[in-house]
Amino acid sequence: MAFTAFGAAPAWADPRPNVQERPPVDAPADSAAFAAPATGADPSPPVGDTGDLRRDVEVADLAKPRSREYFAVLPDTVPQRRVEEVERLPGVEAVEVVDAARVDLDGESTAVLGVNPSRFRNYAPEPSAVSDDIWQGIAEGRVALSDEAGKQRRLDVGSEVTLSGANGEITREVWTHATSGVAGIDALVSRGLARELGMPRGNALIVSAPGADLWELEDRLGEVLGDDASLQLLAEDPEPRPAGAPGEPLPSDTLETAIAAAQTRIGVPYVWGGESMAEGGYDCSGLVQWAFAQAGVALPRVTHDQWFAGEQIDYADARRGDLIFWRTDPTAPEYISHVAIYLGEGRMLEAPRTGLDVRVTEVRTANMAGVVRVHA
């Protein structure tokens, strides 16, 4: 099916331009390719030819930057009274209504948001939020791809892609590689283009509640929006639940089963969005999810959500079977964008990136976010 509204939590896989591609996986841990951009570098992601912009659509300047705590998506339009109830919840400062659906983009199912560029830019990661050109291009009908989707799928800025929606196919320019700030979303379009595609109208909310208790807010959102709502935590709670997650750490025999499964995929190609051999390979989080499933453990699909799958610990305390995470997206510096399985003694197993196979390599400490001990 070419077009669907999100029926479950969005599939989430994964910040400055001019960052080099990931180094070979056997590169030294302190490889310069993982270093932050030089001071003074332009922080805004590159865009297409700005000379092609008509400037006939007015886009507001960046106003008040907003944090992103939750993404809520429903099958149909969120009633206005529900939006207003969410706005009144304790700690909520702002709510942005967007359109959300899965659309085939060049034949690949892709999570897309239809947004009002003038307002949504206030919720975007800073490197993108400050760029007037990014939001002008989106307002004029171009497509913004996430940094990961654009690079891993080799959909270059300035190229054209075909979006297949409920109303047929539309071809548009890839305007930028700029991660949205909403976990699992790999493309942004204007709400006008979303309507042309036949996407649901106003079926999703971005909730900004920087002072809220995140776990209490999750419960309140569920009560207001109902059982049909899928809620995704976007922020990291400075005071996570006891031990970082409910449940108990997985026993060693379960972890060994997951590791053994992952080892059977050594040499299999990295495939963006891949989670099985039927798709020709795996991406980083797809491999982790598949391997743990072989041990009877259900993990979330995407990297950002796997970061919340257990107790968050320091690398110095890592044990065999723990998951290691990195922040390497130049367009969203706070993003959790890569995951690997720790094997012990400074080694790990990962699906690295397009062009490289699943392999075992030395742990890289540059841009490491931390380690998660998975809980049952």
N, C-alpha and C positions, 0 to 999 in steps of 0.2 A: 504494500500500500504506500503510495507516494507521499501521502499527507496525513498526519494525525496530530491531535492535541496530545500533550504529555498525559499519559495515563498513570504514571508513577513518578517517583522522584527522578528528576532529569538525569540522564546518563552523564556522569561527570568524569571526564577523564582526569588536570591539570589545572624586573620588569624593566629597559632603556634600549633604544635602537643602537645599531652599530655594534651590538654584542656579537662576538664570533660564534660560529656554530659550535655545538658540543665537541670537545676533543675526542679522539679515539678512546674507547673505554679503558685501554691500558695506559693512558696518559698518566703522568704523575698527579698525585692528589692536589698539588698546588698549581696545576696548569693555569696559565694566564687566561685561557679561554673561559674560565669560571670566575674571573675577577670582575668586580663591579666596573662600570664604565668610568673613564677618566673624569675627574672633576671638571665641570664646565661643559661637558658634552650635552648636546641637545637631547632633552629627555623625551621628546615626543616621538611616537612611532612614525615611520615614513608613510606618506600617502601618495596617491596617484598624481597625475598632472593637474595642478591647481589652475592652470590656464584654461582648462575645460569647464570649470565651475561657472554656472550662469549667474550665481548670486541673486537669483530671483525669489529665493525663500529665505526669510529672515530667521536667523538662529540666535538665541539670546546668549549673552556672555556667561561664562562660568559665574555662578552666584555663590551659594553656600555649599561647600563640599559636604557630602553626606556619607556616613558610615553605612555599611550593609550588614545587617544582622540575620535576616531570614528572607528566603525566596519561597513564596507560596504559589502553587499553581493548581487550578481547577479545570475540569473538562469544559466548562462554559463560563460565560461572563460572570464576574463577581458582582453581585448586586450592590448598588451604591450604599445602601444602608449597612451592608457588611463592611465595606471599605471604611465607612465612618466609624463603625464599632472598633475596627482595628486601630484607627487613628486615636481613639480614646483610651487604648490600653495603657497601663502604667509603663512609663519609660519610652513609649513610642514618640518620636519627634516628627517623623515624616513617612508617608507611604506613596509609592509611585506605582501607578497602574500601567501594565504593559500587556502586549499580546504574546502568547507563547505557543509554539507548535514545533513538531518535527517535520521538516521539509526535505525532500531529496535535493541535494546540491551537487551537481555533476554526478548524479547517480548514487551518492552516499547519503544515508539518513543523517540529518544534521539538526541539532537543537538550535532554534532561531527565536530571537525576540524582536517584536515590532515595538519601537520606542519613539517617544517624542524627543528629538535630539536636544532641544532647548532645556528640557527638564532632566532627562536621563543622564546627561553629562555630569551632573552634580553627584551622581552615585558611582561614576566610573573611577577606576584607579587614576591617580594623579597624572601619570605620563600621558594618558589619553584625555583626561578631563580638561587639561589646559590647552589642548590643540583645537583652535577654531576650525581648522581645515578638516579635521576628522568629522566633526558634527555637521559641517556644511555639506560635505560629500554624502553623508548618510541622508540628510534632509532632502537632497536632490535625487535620491533613488539608488545610490550605490550601496555596496555590501561591505561591511567590516567583518573580517574573519578574525578569530582568535589567533594569537601568535602561534600556538601549537598547530591548529588546523591548517593555517596558511602555509607554515613551513613544512610540516610533516606530510601534507598532501600535495606539496609543491604547487600550490595555487598562488602564483606570484602577484604582488601588487601591480595593478595595471592590466592584468589578464581578465578574461571574461568567464563567467560561470553561468550555468543554467539552473534556475530554481524551479522545481515542479511542485505546484500547490494544487489545492482543490479546484482552482479556476484555470488550470493549464500551466504552461511553461513560460518563464520570463528570463531573458538573458540580461545580466547586469555586470558592471565592472567591479572587480575586487579593489576596493578603495584603500584599505589599510590592513595590517596585521596588528590588532589591538585588542587584547583580552578584556572582556566586558566587566569583570568584577563579580559576575554571577556564575557560580560554579556549574560547570556542565554546559554552558551556553557557548557555542562556537561560531555564531553569526549574529550580527545586529543589522536590522533594516529599519526604515521609517515605518510608522504605522500606516502611512498611505500605501507603501509597497506591500505591507502585510495584508491590507484589505484586498489589493489586487490579486494576491496569492490565495485569498480565501481563508486566511488564518482566523482562529477565534478572536473575538474582540474583547479586550480587557479581562482575560481569564487568569491573570497572574499579578502578583504584588511583590514589590521590593520593599522591605520593611526596615527603616532606619530607627534603631533604638539603642543608642550607644550607652545609656545608663541602666539598661534593663538587666534583670537576672535572666539569662538566656534560657535556662531550663523552665523557669516559670512562664516566660513569654511563649515558649513553644506550646505549653499546655493551654494557655489562654488563646493562642491563635487557633489551635485545634478546636476549642470550644466555639469560637466565633465562626470559623469557616466550615466546620463540619467534617464528616468522615471522608468526603470526596477530595479534600484538599491534601496535596502532597507538600510537606514542609521540608525545606533544606536549610540547614544552618550554614551561614556564610562566614560568620565571625569566629574567632577563637576566644573562648571564655577564659579570662584570666584566673578564674577559680573553677576549674572543671569539676565534674562529679567525683565523688570519692574514688581514689585510685585511678582517676582519669577515665574510667568507664565502668559500667555495671558488669557483673559477672566476675569470673576468675580467669587468670592466665591459662592458656592452653597447655596441656601436658606435653612433655617432650616427645612421646610417641606420635601424637597428632602432628606436631611440628615436623618431625622426621618424615612422616608420610607426605606432607605438603612439599617439603624440600625435594624428596625423591621424585614426586610428580613434576616439579618444575625442572629438575635435571633432565627429564626425558625430552624436554623441549629445547635443550641446548642445540644451537645450529639452525633453529627455525627463524625465519625472517621477522623483523619488526614490521607490523602492519598497523597503521593508525586506526584506532577503533576496534582492532582485532581482539577477539576473546575465545577463539577456537581454531582448530586446524581447518575447519570448513571455510574459514575466511582467509586462509593462507598464512596465518601467523597471529601475533599478539602485540598489543602495545603494553606499556609498563604495568598499568593497573589491571589490564585484562589478563595478563599472565599471572599476577598475584591472585586475583579472584579465582581463576581457573585452578591453580595449584592448591589453594586452600579448600576449594570445593571438593577436590579428590580426597581430602581428609575429612569431609563431612562438615566443613566450616563455611558458613555463608558470609562472605564479606561484601561490602558495597562495591559497585562497579568502578567508581572513579577515584582518582588519587586523593582529591580533596576530602571525600567522605571516608576513605580508608584511614586517613589521618586521625579520625575520631573513633577508630575501631578498637581502641584499647588504651592502656596506660602510656602516656607520653613520658619518655625518659631521655637521659643524656646518652650520647654515643659511648661514653666511657663505661656505661653500665649495660651495654648491649650484649645479648646472648643469642646463640644460634636460633634461627627461626623468627627473630624480631624483624620488623619492617623498618627500612631507613628511607627518609624523605628529604627532598631538596626543594629549594625555591630558585628557579632558574629562568622564569619568564620575564624578559626585559620590559614587557608592557604592563606588568602587574607584580611589583616586587614582593607583595605579601603572599602571593599565591603558593600553594603547595603544588608542584608541577611534575615531580618525578618520584618513583618509588622502586625499591629493590628489596630482595630478601637477604638478610645477613646470614652468612654461613659460618662465622667465627674466624678468629685469627686474621682479621683485616680483609676478608674476602666476602664478596657478595655475588648474587645471581640477579641479572636484570635483562629486560628487553630495552636496549638503549635508545635507539632512534632510527628513523628511516635510513636504510642503507646498511644497517648493521644487524646481525643476528643475535638471538638470545645467547648469553654467555656468562661466564664467571670471570670476575676481574677484581682488582684491588678496590677497596672502599675509597671514594673521593670525599674529602671533608669540606672542600670549598662549597659555600652556599648550602651546606647541610642544614635542614630545619630541625632535625631531631630523629628520634627512634620511637616506634610504637611497639609495645608488647601486646599482642592480640589477645583479647578476652573472649571467652565463650559466653 
